[in-house]
Amino acid sequence: MQVEIRGAEKLSFRERQVVTLKEMGYSTERIAKQLKLSPSSVATLFNRARAKGYQVVIVIPGNSLGLFEPEDEEELGK
């Protein structure tokens, strides 16, 4: 699985850190502890990043979802 943050160039370094951890499912408290910030700072950074309009795209190979037989993947890859 690959995660891509579109619009990341609009975000500050700290906003990117917070967004990445939030989108990975970490709690505000856990992020605050890891980045040595207060939970309110984490919430502020996340809200600012959301206001700047980033998008998260997750690319999941079809095989990992069991959608294709090995022969189908070979044909698609040609």
N, CA, C, O and CB atoms as a CASP TS submission, in Angstrom:
PFRMAT TS
TARGET T0000
AUTHOR 0000-0000-0000
METHOD Language model
MODEL 1
PARENT N/A
ATOM      1  N   MET     1       0.842  -1.177   0.000  1.00  0.00           N
ATOM      2  CA  MET     1       0.000   0.000   0.000  1.00  0.00           C
ATOM      3  C   MET     1       0.888   1.242   0.000  1.00  0.00           C
ATOM      4  O   MET     1       1.915   1.293   0.678  1.00  0.00           O
ATOM      5  CB  MET     1      -0.959  -0.003   1.219  1.00  0.00           C
ATOM      6  N   GLN     2       0.478   2.220  -0.760  1.00  0.00           N
ATOM      7  CA  GLN     2       1.215   3.476  -0.863  1.00  0.00           C
ATOM      8  C   GLN     2       0.256   4.610  -0.524  1.00  0.00           C
ATOM      9  O   GLN     2      -0.884   4.626  -0.989  1.00  0.00           O
ATOM     10  CB  GLN     2       1.838   3.665  -2.294  1.00  0.00           C
ATOM     11  N   VAL     3       0.717   5.556   0.284  1.00  0.00           N
ATOM     12  CA  VAL     3      -0.096   6.709   0.654  1.00  0.00           C
ATOM     13  C   VAL     3       0.529   7.947   0.036  1.00  0.00           C
ATOM     14  O   VAL     3       1.736   8.162   0.153  1.00  0.00           O
ATOM     15  CB  VAL     3      -0.213   6.852   2.206  1.00  0.00           C
ATOM     16  N   GLU     4      -0.280   8.755  -0.618  1.00  0.00           N
ATOM     17  CA  GLU     4       0.182   9.989  -1.239  1.00  0.00           C
ATOM     18  C   GLU     4      -0.655  11.139  -0.688  1.00  0.00           C
ATOM     19  O   GLU     4      -1.881  11.049  -0.625  1.00  0.00           O
ATOM     20  CB  GLU     4       0.084   9.914  -2.801  1.00  0.00           C
ATOM     21  N   ILE     5       0.011  12.216  -0.292  1.00  0.00           N
ATOM     22  CA  ILE     5      -0.692  13.412   0.167  1.00  0.00           C
ATOM     23  C   ILE     5      -0.587  14.443  -0.942  1.00  0.00           C
ATOM     24  O   ILE     5       0.480  15.007  -1.186  1.00  0.00           O
ATOM     25  CB  ILE     5      -0.098  13.959   1.523  1.00  0.00           C
ATOM     26  N   ARG     6      -1.704  14.682  -1.608  1.00  0.00           N
ATOM     27  CA  ARG     6      -1.728  15.682  -2.676  1.00  0.00           C
ATOM     28  C   ARG     6      -1.962  17.048  -2.057  1.00  0.00           C
ATOM     29  O   ARG     6      -2.830  17.217  -1.201  1.00  0.00           O
ATOM     30  CB  ARG     6      -2.826  15.358  -3.734  1.00  0.00           C
ATOM     31  N   GLY     7      -1.179  18.017  -2.499  1.00  0.00           N
ATOM     32  CA  GLY     7      -1.267  19.354  -1.940  1.00  0.00           C
ATOM     33  C   GLY     7      -0.339  19.536  -0.753  1.00  0.00           C
ATOM     34  O   GLY     7      -0.429  20.538  -0.043  1.00  0.00           O
ATOM     35  N   ALA     8       0.552  18.579  -0.529  1.00  0.00           N
ATOM     36  CA  ALA     8       1.473  18.651   0.613  1.00  0.00           C
ATOM     37  C   ALA     8       2.404  19.854   0.515  1.00  0.00           C
ATOM     38  O   ALA     8       2.898  20.348   1.530  1.00  0.00           O
ATOM     39  CB  ALA     8       2.298  17.370   0.708  1.00  0.00           C
ATOM     40  N   GLU     9       2.643  20.324  -0.704  1.00  0.00           N
ATOM     41  CA  GLU     9       3.542  21.485  -0.868  1.00  0.00           C
ATOM     42  C   GLU     9       2.960  22.746  -0.236  1.00  0.00           C
ATOM     43  O   GLU     9       3.692  23.697   0.037  1.00  0.00           O
ATOM     44  CB  GLU     9       3.820  21.737  -2.359  1.00  0.00           C
ATOM     45  N   LYS    10       1.651  22.761  -0.004  1.00  0.00           N
ATOM     46  CA  LYS    10       1.001  23.912   0.642  1.00  0.00           C
ATOM     47  C   LYS    10       1.159  23.871   2.157  1.00  0.00           C
ATOM     48  O   LYS    10       0.916  24.870   2.835  1.00  0.00           O
ATOM     49  CB  LYS    10      -0.485  23.956   0.279  1.00  0.00           C
ATOM     50  N   LEU    11       1.564  22.723   2.690  1.00  0.00           N
ATOM     51  CA  LEU    11       1.619  22.530   4.133  1.00  0.00           C
ATOM     52  C   LEU    11       3.010  22.811   4.693  1.00  0.00           C
ATOM     53  O   LEU    11       4.021  22.577   4.031  1.00  0.00           O
ATOM     54  CB  LEU    11       1.198  21.116   4.485  1.00  0.00           C
ATOM     55  N   SER    12       3.041  23.313   5.914  1.00  0.00           N
ATOM     56  CA  SER    12       4.322  23.484   6.601  1.00  0.00           C
ATOM     57  C   SER    12       4.855  22.101   6.977  1.00  0.00           C
ATOM     58  O   SER    12       4.141  21.101   6.901  1.00  0.00           O
ATOM     59  CB  SER    12       4.170  24.397   7.874  1.00  0.00           C
ATOM     60  N   PHE    13       6.114  22.069   7.379  1.00  0.00           N
ATOM     61  CA  PHE    13       6.737  20.805   7.780  1.00  0.00           C
ATOM     62  C   PHE    13       5.952  20.160   8.916  1.00  0.00           C
ATOM     63  O   PHE    13       5.657  18.966   8.860  1.00  0.00           O
ATOM     64  CB  PHE    13       8.202  21.031   8.208  1.00  0.00           C
ATOM     65  N   ARG    14       5.607  20.938   9.951  1.00  0.00           N
ATOM     66  CA  ARG    14       4.869  20.416  11.099  1.00  0.00           C
ATOM     67  C   ARG    14       3.469  19.949  10.694  1.00  0.00           C
ATOM     68  O   ARG    14       2.989  18.924  11.178  1.00  0.00           O
ATOM     69  CB  ARG    14       4.771  21.483  12.194  1.00  0.00           C
ATOM     70  N   GLU    15       2.819  20.702   9.807  1.00  0.00           N
ATOM     71  CA  GLU    15       1.502  20.290   9.327  1.00  0.00           C
ATOM     72  C   GLU    15       1.588  18.954   8.605  1.00  0.00           C
ATOM     73  O   GLU    15       0.718  18.098   8.773  1.00  0.00           O
ATOM     74  CB  GLU    15       0.908  21.356   8.398  1.00  0.00           C
ATOM     75  N   ARG    16       2.635  18.769   7.801  1.00  0.00           N
ATOM     76  CA  ARG    16       2.822  17.489   7.101  1.00  0.00           C
ATOM     77  C   ARG    16       3.008  16.342   8.088  1.00  0.00           C
ATOM     78  O   ARG    16       2.460  15.254   7.908  1.00  0.00           O
ATOM     79  CB  ARG    16       4.032  17.566   6.156  1.00  0.00           C
ATOM     80  N   GLN    17       3.792  16.603   9.135  1.00  0.00           N
ATOM     81  CA  GLN    17       3.998  15.563  10.145  1.00  0.00           C
ATOM     82  C   GLN    17       2.673  15.166  10.795  1.00  0.00           C
ATOM     83  O   GLN    17       2.358  13.982  10.922  1.00  0.00           O
ATOM     84  CB  GLN    17       4.993  16.045  11.218  1.00  0.00           C
ATOM     85  N   VAL    18       1.907  16.171  11.203  1.00  0.00           N
ATOM     86  CA  VAL    18       0.642  15.918  11.877  1.00  0.00           C
ATOM     87  C   VAL    18      -0.339  15.214  10.945  1.00  0.00           C
ATOM     88  O   VAL    18      -0.982  14.242  11.340  1.00  0.00           O
ATOM     89  CB  VAL    18       0.039  17.228  12.390  1.00  0.00           C
ATOM     90  N   VAL    19      -0.455  15.697   9.720  1.00  0.00           N
ATOM     91  CA  VAL    19      -1.376  15.088   8.754  1.00  0.00           C
ATOM     92  C   VAL    19      -1.005  13.628   8.510  1.00  0.00           C
ATOM     93  O   VAL    19      -1.876  12.759   8.501  1.00  0.00           O
ATOM     94  CB  VAL    19      -1.366  15.871   7.422  1.00  0.00           C
ATOM     95  N   THR    20       0.256  13.362   8.317  1.00  0.00           N
ATOM     96  CA  THR    20       0.697  11.991   8.056  1.00  0.00           C
ATOM     97  C   THR    20       0.309  11.071   9.204  1.00  0.00           C
ATOM     98  O   THR    20      -0.243   9.992   8.984  1.00  0.00           O
ATOM     99  CB  THR    20       2.215  11.947   7.833  1.00  0.00           C
ATOM    100  N   LEU    21       0.597  11.496  10.425  1.00  0.00           N
ATOM    101  CA  LEU    21       0.276  10.656  11.577  1.00  0.00           C
ATOM    102  C   LEU    21      -1.234  10.526  11.783  1.00  0.00           C
ATOM    103  O   LEU    21      -1.724   9.447  12.118  1.00  0.00           O
ATOM    104  CB  LEU    21       0.924  11.225  12.834  1.00  0.00           C
ATOM    105  N   LYS    22      -1.972  11.624  11.584  1.00  0.00           N
ATOM    106  CA  LYS    22      -3.437  11.577  11.720  1.00  0.00           C
ATOM    107  C   LYS    22      -4.040  10.623  10.698  1.00  0.00           C
ATOM    108  O   LYS    22      -4.905   9.814  11.033  1.00  0.00           O
ATOM    109  CB  LYS    22      -4.046  12.986  11.553  1.00  0.00           C
ATOM    110  N   GLU    23      -3.589  10.717   9.461  1.00  0.00           N
ATOM    111  CA  GLU    23      -4.131   9.874   8.394  1.00  0.00           C
ATOM    112  C   GLU    23      -3.735   8.411   8.569  1.00  0.00           C
ATOM    113  O   GLU    23      -4.366   7.521   8.000  1.00  0.00           O
ATOM    114  CB  GLU    23      -3.657  10.376   7.036  1.00  0.00           C
ATOM    115  N   MET    24      -2.692   8.164   9.356  1.00  0.00           N
ATOM    116  CA  MET    24      -2.307   6.789   9.675  1.00  0.00           C
ATOM    117  C   MET    24      -3.116   6.253  10.850  1.00  0.00           C
ATOM    118  O   MET    24      -2.982   5.086  11.218  1.00  0.00           O
ATOM    119  CB  MET    24      -0.808   6.712   9.989  1.00  0.00           C
ATOM    120  N   GLY    25      -3.956   7.106  11.441  1.00  0.00           N
ATOM    121  CA  GLY    25      -4.847   6.649  12.496  1.00  0.00           C
ATOM    122  C   GLY    25      -4.402   6.947  13.910  1.00  0.00           C
ATOM    123  O   GLY    25      -5.042   6.495  14.860  1.00  0.00           O
ATOM    124  N   TYR    26      -3.319   7.697  14.080  1.00  0.00           N
ATOM    125  CA  TYR    26      -2.851   8.017  15.421  1.00  0.00           C
ATOM    126  C   TYR    26      -3.754   9.058  16.080  1.00  0.00           C
ATOM    127  O   TYR    26      -4.299   9.934  15.409  1.00  0.00           O
ATOM    128  CB  TYR    26      -1.406   8.522  15.373  1.00  0.00           C
ATOM    129  N   SER    27      -3.903   8.954  17.379  1.00  0.00           N
ATOM    130  CA  SER    27      -4.720   9.908  18.130  1.00  0.00           C
ATOM    131  C   SER    27      -3.961  11.221  18.308  1.00  0.00           C
ATOM    132  O   SER    27      -2.736  11.276  18.196  1.00  0.00           O
ATOM    133  CB  SER    27      -5.118   9.322  19.508  1.00  0.00           C
ATOM    134  N   THR    28      -4.716  12.263  18.585  1.00  0.00           N
ATOM    135  CA  THR    28      -4.117  13.577  18.834  1.00  0.00           C
ATOM    136  C   THR    28      -3.134  13.496  19.998  1.00  0.00           C
ATOM    137  O   THR    28      -2.051  14.078  19.939  1.00  0.00           O
ATOM    138  CB  THR    28      -5.211  14.632  19.127  1.00  0.00           C
ATOM    139  N   GLU    29      -3.504  12.787  21.042  1.00  0.00           N
ATOM    140  CA  GLU    29      -2.633  12.663  22.220  1.00  0.00           C
ATOM    141  C   GLU    29      -1.326  11.950  21.881  1.00  0.00           C
ATOM    142  O   GLU    29      -0.256  12.352  22.337  1.00  0.00           O
ATOM    143  CB  GLU    29      -3.359  11.909  23.340  1.00  0.00           C
ATOM    144  N   ARG    30      -1.420  10.894  21.082  1.00  0.00           N
ATOM    145  CA  ARG    30      -0.219  10.141  20.685  1.00  0.00           C
ATOM    146  C   ARG    30       0.698  11.006  19.818  1.00  0.00           C
ATOM    147  O   ARG    30       1.917  10.994  19.990  1.00  0.00           O
ATOM    148  CB  ARG    30      -0.614   8.852  19.921  1.00  0.00           C
ATOM    149  N   ILE    31       0.110  11.748  18.894  1.00  0.00           N
ATOM    150  CA  ILE    31       0.894  12.628  18.024  1.00  0.00           C
ATOM    151  C   ILE    31       1.572  13.711  18.860  1.00  0.00           C
ATOM    152  O   ILE    31       2.747  14.015  18.658  1.00  0.00           O
ATOM    153  CB  ILE    31      -0.005  13.268  16.930  1.00  0.00           C
ATOM    154  N   ALA    32       0.829  14.285  19.792  1.00  0.00           N
ATOM    155  CA  ALA    32       1.388  15.327  20.659  1.00  0.00           C
ATOM    156  C   ALA    32       2.598  14.806  21.423  1.00  0.00           C
ATOM    157  O   ALA    32       3.622  15.483  21.521  1.00  0.00           O
ATOM    158  CB  ALA    32       0.324  15.837  21.642  1.00  0.00           C
ATOM    159  N   LYS    33       2.472  13.613  21.957  1.00  0.00           N
ATOM    160  CA  LYS    33       3.587  13.013  22.704  1.00  0.00           C
ATOM    161  C   LYS    33       4.784  12.760  21.793  1.00  0.00           C
ATOM    162  O   LYS    33       5.921  13.066  22.151  1.00  0.00           O
ATOM    163  CB  LYS    33       3.145  11.698  23.366  1.00  0.00           C
ATOM    164  N   GLN    34       4.521  12.198  20.614  1.00  0.00           N
ATOM    165  CA  GLN    34       5.604  11.860  19.687  1.00  0.00           C
ATOM    166  C   GLN    34       6.329  13.108  19.186  1.00  0.00           C
ATOM    167  O   GLN    34       7.555  13.108  19.066  1.00  0.00           O
ATOM    168  CB  GLN    34       5.054  11.070  18.501  1.00  0.00           C
ATOM    169  N   LEU    35       5.573  14.175  18.893  1.00  0.00           N
ATOM    170  CA  LEU    35       6.182  15.395  18.341  1.00  0.00           C
ATOM    171  C   LEU    35       6.538  16.418  19.412  1.00  0.00           C
ATOM    172  O   LEU    35       7.027  17.507  19.109  1.00  0.00           O
ATOM    173  CB  LEU    35       5.247  16.029  17.339  1.00  0.00           C
ATOM    174  N   LYS    36       6.284  16.050  20.684  1.00  0.00           N
ATOM    175  CA  LYS    36       6.575  16.945  21.815  1.00  0.00           C
ATOM    176  C   LYS    36       5.841  18.280  21.678  1.00  0.00           C
ATOM    177  O   LYS    36       6.423  19.355  21.821  1.00  0.00           O
ATOM    178  CB  LYS    36       8.087  17.192  21.922  1.00  0.00           C
ATOM    179  N   LEU    37       4.539  18.168  21.395  1.00  0.00           N
ATOM    180  CA  LEU    37       3.647  19.323  21.277  1.00  0.00           C
ATOM    181  C   LEU    37       2.468  19.113  22.218  1.00  0.00           C
ATOM    182  O   LEU    37       2.250  18.009  22.718  1.00  0.00           O
ATOM    183  CB  LEU    37       3.159  19.522  19.798  1.00  0.00           C
ATOM    184  N   SER    38       1.723  20.165  22.452  1.00  0.00           N
ATOM    185  CA  SER    38       0.488  20.014  23.225  1.00  0.00           C
ATOM    186  C   SER    38      -0.599  19.468  22.303  1.00  0.00           C
ATOM    187  O   SER    38      -0.541  19.677  21.091  1.00  0.00           O
ATOM    188  CB  SER    38       0.047  21.376  23.864  1.00  0.00           C
ATOM    189  N   PRO    39      -1.583  18.776  22.858  1.00  0.00           N
ATOM    190  CA  PRO    39      -2.701  18.291  22.024  1.00  0.00           C
ATOM    191  C   PRO    39      -3.412  19.433  21.298  1.00  0.00           C
ATOM    192  O   PRO    39      -3.872  19.247  20.171  1.00  0.00           O
ATOM    193  CB  PRO    39      -3.710  17.526  22.886  1.00  0.00           C
ATOM    194  N   SER    40      -3.511  20.601  21.916  1.00  0.00           N
ATOM    195  CA  SER    40      -4.172  21.723  21.238  1.00  0.00           C
ATOM    196  C   SER    40      -3.349  22.217  20.052  1.00  0.00           C
ATOM    197  O   SER    40      -3.920  22.651  19.051  1.00  0.00           O
ATOM    198  CB  SER    40      -4.412  22.876  22.223  1.00  0.00           C
ATOM    199  N   SER    41      -2.027  22.160  20.142  1.00  0.00           N
ATOM    200  CA  SER    41      -1.179  22.531  19.003  1.00  0.00           C
ATOM    201  C   SER    41      -1.356  21.555  17.853  1.00  0.00           C
ATOM    202  O   SER    41      -1.395  21.955  16.689  1.00  0.00           O
ATOM    203  CB  SER    41       0.296  22.583  19.422  1.00  0.00           C
ATOM    204  N   VAL    42      -1.464  20.280  18.182  1.00  0.00           N
ATOM    205  CA  VAL    42      -1.689  19.259  17.149  1.00  0.00           C
ATOM    206  C   VAL    42      -3.027  19.518  16.455  1.00  0.00           C
ATOM    207  O   VAL    42      -3.117  19.471  15.228  1.00  0.00           O
ATOM    208  CB  VAL    42      -1.661  17.824  17.766  1.00  0.00           C
ATOM    209  N   ALA    43      -4.060  19.791  17.247  1.00  0.00           N
ATOM    210  CA  ALA    43      -5.382  20.061  16.668  1.00  0.00           C
ATOM    211  C   ALA    43      -5.338  21.302  15.782  1.00  0.00           C
ATOM    212  O   ALA    43      -5.936  21.315  14.706  1.00  0.00           O
ATOM    213  CB  ALA    43      -6.435  20.241  17.781  1.00  0.00           C
ATOM    214  N   THR    44      -4.641  22.338  16.218  1.00  0.00           N
ATOM    215  CA  THR    44      -4.522  23.562  15.427  1.00  0.00           C
ATOM    216  C   THR    44      -3.795  23.292  14.116  1.00  0.00           C
ATOM    217  O   THR    44      -4.241  23.744  13.061  1.00  0.00           O
ATOM    218  CB  THR    44      -3.788  24.648  16.223  1.00  0.00           C
ATOM    219  N   LEU    45      -2.691  22.568  14.166  1.00  0.00           N
ATOM    220  CA  LEU    45      -1.931  22.245  12.960  1.00  0.00           C
ATOM    221  C   LEU    45      -2.778  21.420  11.989  1.00  0.00           C
ATOM    222  O   LEU    45      -2.743  21.648  10.780  1.00  0.00           O
ATOM    223  CB  LEU    45      -0.645  21.482  13.324  1.00  0.00           C
ATOM    224  N   PHE    46      -3.532  20.468  12.521  1.00  0.00           N
ATOM    225  CA  PHE    46      -4.368  19.624  11.663  1.00  0.00           C
ATOM    226  C   PHE    46      -5.476  20.451  11.017  1.00  0.00           C
ATOM    227  O   PHE    46      -5.756  20.290   9.829  1.00  0.00           O
ATOM    228  CB  PHE    46      -4.976  18.458  12.473  1.00  0.00           C
ATOM    229  N   ASN    47      -6.102  21.328  11.786  1.00  0.00           N
ATOM    230  CA  ASN    47      -7.167  22.178  11.239  1.00  0.00           C
ATOM    231  C   ASN    47      -6.637  23.147  10.182  1.00  0.00           C
ATOM    232  O   ASN    47      -7.300  23.392   9.175  1.00  0.00           O
ATOM    233  CB  ASN    47      -7.845  22.961  12.364  1.00  0.00           C
ATOM    234  N   ARG    48      -5.447  23.695  10.411  1.00  0.00           N
ATOM    235  CA  ARG    48      -4.830  24.581   9.407  1.00  0.00           C
ATOM    236  C   ARG    48      -4.548  23.820   8.129  1.00  0.00           C
ATOM    237  O   ARG    48      -4.790  24.325   7.032  1.00  0.00           O
ATOM    238  CB  ARG    48      -3.527  25.201   9.947  1.00  0.00           C
ATOM    239  N   ALA    49      -4.035  22.601   8.266  1.00  0.00           N
ATOM    240  CA  ALA    49      -3.728  21.777   7.096  1.00  0.00           C
ATOM    241  C   ALA    49      -5.009  21.457   6.326  1.00  0.00           C
ATOM    242  O   ALA    49      -5.027  21.521   5.097  1.00  0.00           O
ATOM    243  CB  ALA    49      -3.012  20.471   7.519  1.00  0.00           C
ATOM    244  N   ARG    50      -6.066  21.118   7.035  1.00  0.00           N
ATOM    245  CA  ARG    50      -7.338  20.825   6.367  1.00  0.00           C
ATOM    246  C   ARG    50      -7.864  22.050   5.633  1.00  0.00           C
ATOM    247  O   ARG    50      -8.428  21.928   4.545  1.00  0.00           O
ATOM    248  CB  ARG    50      -8.379  20.335   7.383  1.00  0.00           C
ATOM    249  N   ALA    51      -7.686  23.221   6.214  1.00  0.00           N
ATOM    250  CA  ALA    51      -8.144  24.457   5.579  1.00  0.00           C
ATOM    251  C   ALA    51      -7.369  24.748   4.291  1.00  0.00           C
ATOM    252  O   ALA    51      -7.878  25.416   3.391  1.00  0.00           O
ATOM    253  CB  ALA    51      -8.003  25.632   6.550  1.00  0.00           C
ATOM    254  N   LYS    52      -6.137  24.242   4.209  1.00  0.00           N
ATOM    255  CA  LYS    52      -5.320  24.449   3.011  1.00  0.00           C
ATOM    256  C   LYS    52      -5.690  23.478   1.894  1.00  0.00           C
ATOM    257  O   LYS    52      -5.232  23.630   0.761  1.00  0.00           O
ATOM    258  CB  LYS    52      -3.844  24.300   3.352  1.00  0.00           C
ATOM    259  N   GLY    53      -6.503  22.498   2.204  1.00  0.00           N
ATOM    260  CA  GLY    53      -7.057  21.625   1.167  1.00  0.00           C
ATOM    261  C   GLY    53      -6.146  20.551   0.631  1.00  0.00           C
ATOM    262  O   GLY    53      -5.942  20.480  -0.581  1.00  0.00           O
ATOM    263  N   TYR    54      -5.591  19.716   1.476  1.00  0.00           N
ATOM    264  CA  TYR    54      -4.816  18.571   0.997  1.00  0.00           C
ATOM    265  C   TYR    54      -5.762  17.404   0.731  1.00  0.00           C
ATOM    266  O   TYR    54      -6.900  17.402   1.201  1.00  0.00           O
ATOM    267  CB  TYR    54      -3.716  18.167   2.027  1.00  0.00           C
ATOM    268  N   GLN    55      -5.289  16.414  -0.022  1.00  0.00           N
ATOM    269  CA  GLN    55      -6.035  15.181  -0.277  1.00  0.00           C
ATOM    270  C   GLN    55      -5.125  14.005  -0.002  1.00  0.00           C
ATOM    271  O   GLN    55      -3.934  14.047  -0.307  1.00  0.00           O
ATOM    272  CB  GLN    55      -6.578  15.133  -1.735  1.00  0.00           C
ATOM    273  N   VAL    56      -5.678  12.967   0.566  1.00  0.00           N
ATOM    274  CA  VAL    56      -4.920  11.742   0.788  1.00  0.00           C
ATOM    275  C   VAL    56      -5.408  10.703  -0.202  1.00  0.00           C
ATOM    276  O   VAL    56      -6.605  10.440  -0.314  1.00  0.00           O
ATOM    277  CB  VAL    56      -5.067  11.233   2.257  1.00  0.00           C
ATOM    278  N   VAL    57      -4.462  10.120  -0.915  1.00  0.00           N
ATOM    279  CA  VAL    57      -4.767   9.082  -1.893  1.00  0.00           C
ATOM    280  C   VAL    57      -4.038   7.827  -1.451  1.00  0.00           C
ATOM    281  O   VAL    57      -2.837   7.854  -1.183  1.00  0.00           O
ATOM    282  CB  VAL    57      -4.352   9.508  -3.352  1.00  0.00           C
ATOM    283  N   ILE    58      -4.774   6.731  -1.377  1.00  0.00           N
ATOM    284  CA  ILE    58      -4.176   5.455  -1.001  1.00  0.00           C
ATOM    285  C   ILE    58      -4.204   4.558  -2.234  1.00  0.00           C
ATOM    286  O   ILE    58      -5.262   4.309  -2.812  1.00  0.00           O
ATOM    287  CB  ILE    58      -4.934   4.792   0.212  1.00  0.00           C
ATOM    288  N   VAL    59      -3.030   4.079  -2.627  1.00  0.00           N
ATOM    289  CA  VAL    59      -2.912   3.188  -3.773  1.00  0.00           C
ATOM    290  C   VAL    59      -2.719   1.773  -3.229  1.00  0.00           C
ATOM    291  O   VAL    59      -1.727   1.478  -2.562  1.00  0.00           O
ATOM    292  CB  VAL    59      -1.723   3.613  -4.723  1.00  0.00           C
ATOM    293  N   ILE    60      -3.679   0.915  -3.526  1.00  0.00           N
ATOM    294  CA  ILE    60      -3.631  -0.461  -3.042  1.00  0.00           C
ATOM    295  C   ILE    60      -3.555  -1.380  -4.256  1.00  0.00           C
ATOM    296  O   ILE    60      -4.450  -1.356  -5.100  1.00  0.00           O
ATOM    297  CB  ILE    60      -4.879  -0.801  -2.147  1.00  0.00           C
ATOM    298  N   PRO    61      -2.506  -2.186  -4.357  1.00  0.00           N
ATOM    299  CA  PRO    61      -2.421  -3.121  -5.475  1.00  0.00           C
ATOM    300  C   PRO    61      -3.611  -4.078  -5.464  1.00  0.00           C
ATOM    301  O   PRO    61      -4.017  -4.550  -4.402  1.00  0.00           O
ATOM    302  CB  PRO    61      -1.100  -3.909  -5.419  1.00  0.00           C
ATOM    303  N   GLY    62      -4.170  -4.366  -6.639  1.00  0.00           N
ATOM    304  CA  GLY    62      -5.325  -5.242  -6.746  1.00  0.00           C
ATOM    305  C   GLY    62      -5.101  -6.608  -6.128  1.00  0.00           C
ATOM    306  O   GLY    62      -6.011  -7.183  -5.532  1.00  0.00           O
ATOM    307  N   ASN    63      -3.902  -7.122  -6.269  1.00  0.00           N
ATOM    308  CA  ASN    63      -3.599  -8.447  -5.755  1.00  0.00           C
ATOM    309  C   ASN    63      -3.776  -8.528  -4.247  1.00  0.00           C
ATOM    310  O   ASN    63      -4.218  -9.556  -3.732  1.00  0.00           O
ATOM    311  CB  ASN    63      -2.193  -8.836  -6.129  1.00  0.00           C
ATOM    312  N   SER    64      -3.438  -7.467  -3.534  1.00  0.00           N
ATOM    313  CA  SER    64      -3.542  -7.505  -2.074  1.00  0.00           C
ATOM    314  C   SER    64      -4.998  -7.573  -1.621  1.00  0.00           C
ATOM    315  O   SER    64      -5.277  -7.941  -0.479  1.00  0.00           O
ATOM    316  CB  SER    64      -2.862  -6.280  -1.461  1.00  0.00           C
ATOM    317  N   LEU    65      -5.921  -7.222  -2.506  1.00  0.00           N
ATOM    318  CA  LEU    65      -7.344  -7.307  -2.187  1.00  0.00           C
ATOM    319  C   LEU    65      -7.972  -8.594  -2.710  1.00  0.00           C
ATOM    320  O   LEU    65      -9.160  -8.841  -2.507  1.00  0.00           O
ATOM    321  CB  LEU    65      -8.078  -6.109  -2.759  1.00  0.00           C
ATOM    322  N   GLY    66      -7.170  -9.408  -3.382  1.00  0.00           N
ATOM    323  CA  GLY    66      -7.672 -10.657  -3.930  1.00  0.00           C
ATOM    324  C   GLY    66      -8.651 -10.453  -5.072  1.00  0.00           C
ATOM    325  O   GLY    66      -9.568 -11.254  -5.255  1.00  0.00           O
ATOM    326  N   LEU    67      -8.463  -9.381  -5.846  1.00  0.00           N
ATOM    327  CA  LEU    67      -9.379  -9.067  -6.934  1.00  0.00           C
ATOM    328  C   LEU    67      -9.014  -9.745  -8.249  1.00  0.00           C
ATOM    329  O   LEU    67      -9.873  -9.957  -9.105  1.00  0.00           O
ATOM    330  CB  LEU    67      -9.424  -7.588  -7.138  1.00  0.00           C
ATOM    331  N   PHE    68      -7.739 -10.085  -8.405  1.00  0.00           N
ATOM    332  CA  PHE    68      -7.287 -10.625  -9.677  1.00  0.00           C
ATOM    333  C   PHE    68      -6.576 -11.951  -9.471  1.00  0.00           C
ATOM    334  O   PHE    68      -5.905 -12.175  -8.464  1.00  0.00           O
ATOM    335  CB  PHE    68      -6.367  -9.635 -10.386  1.00  0.00           C
ATOM    336  N   GLU    69      -6.743 -12.814 -10.447  1.00  0.00           N
ATOM    337  CA  GLU    69      -5.975 -14.053 -10.492  1.00  0.00           C
ATOM    338  C   GLU    69      -4.594 -13.697 -11.042  1.00  0.00           C
ATOM    339  O   GLU    69      -4.465 -12.701 -11.754  1.00  0.00           O
ATOM    340  CB  GLU    69      -6.692 -15.158 -11.375  1.00  0.00           C
ATOM    341  N   PRO    70      -3.561 -14.480 -10.735  1.00  0.00           N
ATOM    342  CA  PRO    70      -2.219 -14.163 -11.242  1.00  0.00           C
ATOM    343  C   PRO    70      -2.168 -13.983 -12.756  1.00  0.00           C
ATOM    344  O   PRO    70      -1.409 -13.148 -13.248  1.00  0.00           O
ATOM    345  CB  PRO    70      -1.257 -15.250 -10.843  1.00  0.00           C
ATOM    346  N   GLU    71      -2.967 -14.755 -13.507  1.00  0.00           N
ATOM    347  CA  GLU    71      -2.963 -14.630 -14.959  1.00  0.00           C
ATOM    348  C   GLU    71      -3.523 -13.272 -15.386  1.00  0.00           C
ATOM    349  O   GLU    71      -3.035 -12.670 -16.343  1.00  0.00           O
ATOM    350  CB  GLU    71      -3.777 -15.769 -15.597  1.00  0.00           C
ATOM    351  N   ASP    72      -4.556 -12.788 -14.671  1.00  0.00           N
ATOM    352  CA  ASP    72      -5.156 -11.493 -14.987  1.00  0.00           C
ATOM    353  C   ASP    72      -4.150 -10.367 -14.797  1.00  0.00           C
ATOM    354  O   ASP    72      -4.085  -9.440 -15.604  1.00  0.00           O
ATOM    355  CB  ASP    72      -6.393 -11.247 -14.118  1.00  0.00           C
ATOM    356  N   GLU    73      -3.371 -10.451 -13.732  1.00  0.00           N
ATOM    357  CA  GLU    73      -2.378  -9.413 -13.461  1.00  0.00           C
ATOM    358  C   GLU    73      -1.319  -9.369 -14.568  1.00  0.00           C
ATOM    359  O   GLU    73      -0.865  -8.293 -14.955  1.00  0.00           O
ATOM    360  CB  GLU    73      -1.711  -9.654 -12.093  1.00  0.00           C
ATOM    361  N   GLU    74      -0.927 -10.547 -15.075  1.00  0.00           N
ATOM    362  CA  GLU    74       0.054 -10.591 -16.149  1.00  0.00           C
ATOM    363  C   GLU    74      -0.486  -9.890 -17.377  1.00  0.00           C
ATOM    364  O   GLU    74       0.239  -9.144 -18.035  1.00  0.00           O
ATOM    365  CB  GLU    74       0.432 -12.035 -16.482  1.00  0.00           C
ATOM    366  N   GLU    75      -1.766 -10.122 -17.699  1.00  0.00           N
ATOM    367  CA  GLU    75      -2.382  -9.486 -18.859  1.00  0.00           C
ATOM    368  C   GLU    75      -2.478  -7.979 -18.667  1.00  0.00           C
ATOM    369  O   GLU    75      -2.229  -7.223 -19.607  1.00  0.00           O
ATOM    370  CB  GLU    75      -3.771 -10.074 -19.116  1.00  0.00           C
ATOM    371  N   LEU    76      -2.834  -7.531 -17.473  1.00  0.00           N
ATOM    372  CA  LEU    76      -2.947  -6.104 -17.207  1.00  0.00           C
ATOM    373  C   LEU    76      -1.588  -5.419 -17.250  1.00  0.00           C
ATOM    374  O   LEU    76      -1.494  -4.247 -17.615  1.00  0.00           O
ATOM    375  CB  LEU    76      -3.604  -5.871 -15.857  1.00  0.00           C
ATOM    376  N   GLY    77      -0.536  -6.140 -16.879  1.00  0.00           N
ATOM    377  CA  GLY    77       0.791  -5.559 -16.854  1.00  0.00           C
ATOM    378  C   GLY    77       1.447  -5.451 -18.211  1.00  0.00           C
ATOM    379  O   GLY    77       2.478  -4.792 -18.350  1.00  0.00           O
ATOM    380  N   LYS    78       0.865  -6.091 -19.222  1.00  0.00           N
ATOM    381  CA  LYS    78       1.474  -6.093 -20.567  1.00  0.00           C
ATOM    382  C   LYS    78       1.219  -4.793 -21.275  1.00  0.00           C
ATOM    383  O   LYS    78       1.654  -4.614 -22.413  1.00  0.00           O
ATOM    384  CB  LYS    78       0.937  -7.248 -21.410  1.00  0.00           C
TER
END
